[in-house]
Amino acid sequence: MIGINKGVYKILKEEYGLQHLILVKCICHSLQLAVAHAFEETIPRNIEFILRETYNWFSMSATRRQEYADIFAAINCGQQPLKILQKCATRWLSIEAVVQRILDQWQELKLFFEIARTKNNCYTAELLHNSYKDPQNKVYLMYIKSILGQVQSALKAFEGENTDPTKLIQTLIKLLESLCDQVVIPGRRPSFNIFEGNVATEVEETIKRIQAHKGVMGVVIVNHEGIPIKTSLDNATSVLYSGLISQLTEKARNVVREMDSTNELTFLRVRSRRHEILIAPDREFILIVIQNTSD
């Protein structure tokens, strides 16, 4: 899709003269990396200790899990506790579920480690008890839980199946503004005016510029269900072409995967005596450019 020689980005920019085109890589992956970098650089060691060692304390001992379950049930009228989760090293936003699980059981864990430090005469249990006893640690976890929740909401918007891609920029703007309101000194928040404007209009203008290229008969953007969401053709033609080309694209994808299960189809060019069809499939959408080969 973004190869330096045969990538769709290079073809659109050079063959169609779209010098204004900007390459935007996977937003979901970028958000994951941003969260990972932020936490690795800023999270206090005592907070990281709570998340890591609380899981480690129970992970290898059924006896400890049962002791905690007994204490939890005594406090909560026989209910059983949910499992303490482990932070995933490759998916940093998994930390939100870890933080939420610990916050939900904060008082029970505090009592458990108060008993464990005396019963087991264990230094780790004493450190954990001291950590749970400090109200600042709970406040800090509640604070980062709020931020992680906002990032998760943005991710879900970008991963949604029926989301309008031309409106997703507003999701990022709201996320940035909200984060700045929480971490930037009042009055020092940066301006995001560079993002202002109607993104849907920009998409329409891009389609018009491609359409204006010599020989281009039509441009269609199709969602994963084969339904056209943006088009320069009439409705009937768009629906017909979208359905047929979506089927062709899926067959081509299957062929590529059968040849190499680790490979993915990123671009398809179909040429007949009359037409040439350029197909750029992504995970959620397909860009289709139909042009006349006689021009």
C-alpha positions as CSV (number, residue, x, y, z in Angstrom):
1,M,0.0,0.0,0.0
2,I,2.8,2.4,0.8
3,G,5.7,0.8,-0.9
4,I,8.4,3.2,-2.2
5,N,8.2,1.8,-5.8
6,K,4.8,0.3,-6.5
7,G,2.8,1.6,-3.6
8,V,-0.6,3.2,-4.1
9,Y,0.6,6.4,-2.5
10,K,3.4,6.7,-5.0
11,I,1.2,5.9,-8.0
12,L,-1.5,8.5,-6.9
13,K,1.1,11.1,-6.2
14,E,3.2,10.7,-9.4
15,E,0.9,9.2,-12.1
16,Y,-2.1,11.4,-11.1
17,G,-0.1,14.5,-10.1
18,L,-1.5,14.6,-6.6
19,Q,1.5,16.4,-5.1
20,H,-0.6,17.6,-2.2
21,L,-1.2,14.0,-1.1
22,I,-0.1,13.3,2.5
23,L,0.7,9.8,3.7
24,V,-1.0,8.9,7.0
25,K,-0.1,5.5,8.4
26,C,-2.3,3.4,10.7
27,I,-3.7,5.7,13.3
28,C,-4.5,2.8,15.7
29,H,-0.9,1.6,15.7
30,S,0.3,5.2,16.1
31,L,-1.9,5.7,19.2
32,Q,-0.6,2.4,20.6
33,L,3.0,3.6,20.1
34,A,2.2,7.0,21.6
35,V,0.8,5.5,24.7
36,A,3.7,3.1,25.1
37,H,6.2,5.9,24.8
38,A,4.4,8.2,27.2
39,F,4.1,5.5,29.9
40,E,7.7,4.3,29.5
41,E,9.0,7.8,29.9
42,T,6.7,9.1,32.6
43,I,5.0,6.4,34.7
44,P,6.3,6.4,38.3
45,R,8.1,3.3,39.3
46,N,5.8,2.7,42.3
47,I,2.8,2.7,40.0
48,E,4.5,0.3,37.6
49,F,5.4,-1.8,40.6
50,I,1.8,-2.1,41.7
51,L,0.6,-3.2,38.3
52,R,3.4,-5.7,37.8
53,E,3.8,-7.2,41.3
54,T,0.1,-7.5,42.0
55,Y,-0.3,-9.8,39.0
56,N,2.9,-11.7,39.9
57,W,1.8,-12.3,43.4
58,F,-1.2,-14.3,42.3
59,S,-0.1,-15.7,38.9
60,M,1.9,-18.7,40.2
61,S,0.1,-19.6,43.4
62,A,-3.3,-21.2,43.6
63,T,-3.1,-20.9,47.4
64,R,-2.7,-17.2,47.3
65,R,-5.6,-16.8,44.8
66,Q,-7.8,-18.9,47.1
67,E,-6.8,-16.9,50.2
68,Y,-7.7,-13.7,48.4
69,A,-11.0,-15.1,47.1
70,D,-12.0,-16.0,50.7
71,I,-11.3,-12.4,51.9
72,F,-13.0,-10.9,48.9
73,A,-16.1,-13.1,49.4
74,A,-16.2,-12.2,53.1
75,I,-16.4,-8.5,52.2
76,N,-18.7,-8.8,49.2
77,C,-21.4,-11.2,50.4
78,G,-19.9,-14.4,48.8
79,Q,-19.0,-12.9,45.4
80,Q,-15.8,-14.0,43.7
81,P,-13.1,-11.6,42.5
82,L,-12.3,-11.1,38.9
83,K,-8.8,-12.2,37.9
84,I,-6.0,-9.7,38.2
85,L,-4.7,-9.0,34.7
86,Q,-1.3,-8.8,33.2
87,K,-0.1,-5.8,31.2
88,C,0.7,-7.0,27.7
89,A,4.1,-5.9,26.4
90,T,3.0,-5.7,22.8
91,R,-0.4,-4.0,23.3
92,W,0.1,-1.1,25.6
93,L,-3.5,-0.1,25.8
94,S,-4.1,-3.4,27.6
95,I,-3.0,-1.5,30.6
96,E,-6.4,0.2,30.8
97,A,-8.1,-3.1,31.7
98,V,-5.3,-3.9,34.2
99,V,-5.7,-0.5,35.9
100,Q,-9.5,-0.8,36.0
101,R,-9.4,-4.3,37.5
102,I,-7.1,-3.1,40.3
103,L,-9.1,0.0,41.0
104,D,-12.3,-2.1,41.2
105,Q,-10.7,-4.3,43.9
106,W,-8.5,-1.6,45.6
107,Q,-9.9,-2.0,49.2
108,E,-9.9,-5.8,49.1
109,L,-6.3,-5.9,47.8
110,K,-5.3,-3.4,50.5
111,L,-6.7,-5.6,53.2
112,F,-5.3,-8.8,51.7
113,F,-1.7,-7.5,51.5
114,E,-2.0,-6.1,55.1
115,I,-2.7,-9.7,56.2
116,A,-0.2,-11.2,53.9
117,R,2.7,-9.1,55.0
118,T,2.3,-10.3,58.6
119,K,1.3,-13.9,57.8
120,N,4.0,-14.5,55.2
121,N,6.7,-12.2,56.7
122,C,7.2,-11.1,53.0
123,Y,9.0,-7.9,52.0
124,T,7.1,-7.8,48.6
125,A,3.8,-8.1,50.4
126,E,4.8,-5.2,52.7
127,L,5.8,-3.0,49.8
128,L,2.5,-3.8,48.1
129,H,0.5,-3.0,51.3
130,N,2.3,0.3,51.6
131,S,1.5,1.0,48.0
132,Y,-2.2,0.3,48.4
133,K,-2.3,2.2,51.7
134,D,-1.0,5.4,49.9
135,P,-4.1,7.3,48.6
136,Q,-2.0,9.2,46.1
137,N,-1.3,5.9,44.2
138,K,-5.1,5.3,43.8
139,V,-5.6,8.9,42.6
140,Y,-2.8,8.5,40.0
141,L,-4.3,5.3,38.7
142,M,-7.8,6.9,38.4
143,Y,-6.2,9.8,36.5
144,I,-4.4,7.6,33.9
145,K,-7.5,5.4,33.7
146,S,-9.4,8.5,32.5
147,I,-6.8,9.2,29.8
148,L,-6.5,5.6,28.6
149,G,-10.3,5.5,28.4
150,Q,-10.3,8.4,26.0
151,V,-7.6,6.8,23.8
152,Q,-9.6,3.6,23.7
153,S,-12.7,5.5,22.6
154,A,-10.7,7.0,19.7
155,L,-9.4,3.6,18.8
156,K,-12.9,2.1,18.6
157,A,-14.0,4.9,16.3
158,F,-11.1,4.1,13.9
159,E,-11.8,0.4,14.1
160,G,-15.6,0.8,13.6
161,E,-17.1,-0.9,10.6
162,N,-19.7,1.8,9.8
163,T,-17.6,4.9,10.6
164,D,-17.5,7.7,8.1
165,P,-13.7,8.0,7.4
166,T,-14.1,11.7,6.4
167,K,-15.2,12.6,10.0
168,L,-12.6,10.7,12.0
169,I,-10.3,13.7,12.1
170,Q,-12.7,15.3,14.6
171,T,-12.2,12.3,16.9
172,L,-8.5,13.0,16.9
173,I,-9.0,16.7,17.5
174,K,-11.3,16.0,20.5
175,L,-8.8,13.5,21.9
176,L,-5.9,16.0,21.6
177,E,-7.9,18.8,23.1
178,S,-9.1,16.7,26.0
179,L,-5.6,15.5,26.8
180,C,-4.2,19.0,26.6
181,D,-6.9,20.2,29.0
182,Q,-5.7,17.6,31.5
183,V,-1.9,17.9,31.2
184,V,-1.1,21.4,29.9
185,I,-1.0,24.5,32.0
186,P,-4.2,26.6,31.5
187,G,-3.6,29.3,28.8
188,R,-0.7,27.3,27.3
189,R,-2.7,24.8,25.3
190,P,-1.6,24.7,21.6
191,S,-3.9,25.6,18.8
192,F,-5.3,22.9,16.5
193,N,-6.4,25.3,13.8
194,I,-4.4,23.4,11.2
195,F,-7.0,20.6,11.4
196,E,-9.9,22.9,10.8
197,G,-12.0,22.5,7.7
198,N,-14.4,20.1,6.1
199,V,-12.6,16.8,5.6
200,A,-15.5,15.5,3.5
201,T,-15.0,18.4,1.2
202,E,-11.3,17.6,0.9
203,V,-12.2,14.0,-0.1
204,E,-14.6,15.3,-2.7
205,E,-12.0,17.6,-4.1
206,T,-9.5,14.8,-4.3
207,I,-11.9,12.6,-6.2
208,K,-12.5,15.5,-8.6
209,R,-8.8,15.9,-9.2
210,I,-8.4,12.2,-10.0
211,Q,-11.5,12.4,-12.2
212,A,-10.0,15.4,-14.1
213,H,-7.0,13.2,-15.0
214,K,-7.0,12.3,-18.7
215,G,-8.9,9.1,-19.5
216,V,-10.4,8.7,-16.0
217,M,-14.0,7.6,-16.3
218,G,-14.9,7.4,-12.6
219,V,-13.7,7.2,-9.0
220,V,-15.4,5.1,-6.3
221,I,-14.6,4.5,-2.6
222,V,-16.2,1.3,-1.4
223,N,-16.6,0.0,2.2
224,H,-15.9,-3.5,3.3
225,E,-19.5,-4.6,2.5
226,G,-19.1,-3.6,-1.2
227,I,-21.3,-0.5,-0.8
228,P,-20.1,2.8,-2.4
229,I,-19.7,5.6,0.1
230,K,-18.1,8.2,-2.2
231,T,-18.4,8.2,-6.0
232,S,-18.2,10.3,-9.1
233,L,-20.4,8.0,-11.0
234,D,-24.2,7.7,-11.0
235,N,-25.8,5.5,-8.3
236,A,-26.7,2.5,-10.4
237,T,-23.3,2.3,-12.1
238,S,-21.5,2.8,-8.7
239,V,-23.5,0.0,-7.1
240,L,-22.9,-2.4,-10.0
241,Y,-19.1,-1.7,-10.2
242,S,-18.7,-1.7,-6.5
243,G,-20.2,-5.1,-6.1
244,L,-18.3,-6.7,-9.0
245,I,-15.0,-5.2,-8.1
246,S,-15.4,-6.1,-4.4
247,Q,-15.9,-9.7,-5.4
248,L,-12.9,-9.6,-7.7
249,T,-10.8,-8.0,-5.0
250,E,-11.7,-10.7,-2.5
251,K,-10.9,-13.4,-4.9
252,A,-7.5,-11.8,-5.6
253,R,-6.9,-11.5,-1.9
254,N,-7.6,-15.2,-1.4
255,V,-5.2,-16.1,-4.3
256,V,-2.4,-14.0,-2.7
257,R,-3.0,-15.6,0.7
258,E,-3.0,-19.1,-0.8
259,M,0.3,-18.4,-2.5
260,D,1.8,-17.0,0.7
261,S,-0.2,-17.0,4.0
262,T,1.9,-14.1,5.3
263,N,1.3,-11.9,2.3
264,E,-1.5,-9.3,1.6
265,L,-3.0,-7.8,-1.5
266,T,-2.2,-4.1,-1.6
267,F,-2.9,-3.1,-5.2
268,L,-4.6,-4.6,-8.3
269,R,-4.6,-3.4,-11.9
270,V,-7.0,-4.9,-14.3
271,R,-6.6,-4.0,-18.0
272,S,-8.9,-4.8,-20.9
273,R,-9.1,-3.6,-24.5
274,R,-11.3,-0.7,-23.4
275,H,-10.7,0.0,-19.7
276,E,-8.1,-0.1,-17.0
277,I,-9.2,-0.5,-13.4
278,L,-6.9,0.5,-10.6
279,I,-7.9,-1.1,-7.3
280,A,-6.4,-0.1,-3.9
281,P,-7.8,-2.3,-1.1
282,D,-7.3,-1.4,2.5
283,R,-8.6,-3.2,5.6
284,E,-11.9,-1.3,5.6
285,F,-12.2,0.5,2.2
286,I,-11.4,0.0,-1.5
287,L,-10.4,2.9,-3.8
288,I,-11.4,2.2,-7.4
289,V,-10.2,4.3,-10.4
290,I,-11.7,3.4,-13.8
291,Q,-10.0,4.8,-16.9
292,N,-10.3,4.5,-20.6
293,T,-7.3,2.8,-22.2
294,S,-7.9,4.4,-25.6
295,D,-7.1,7.9,-24.3
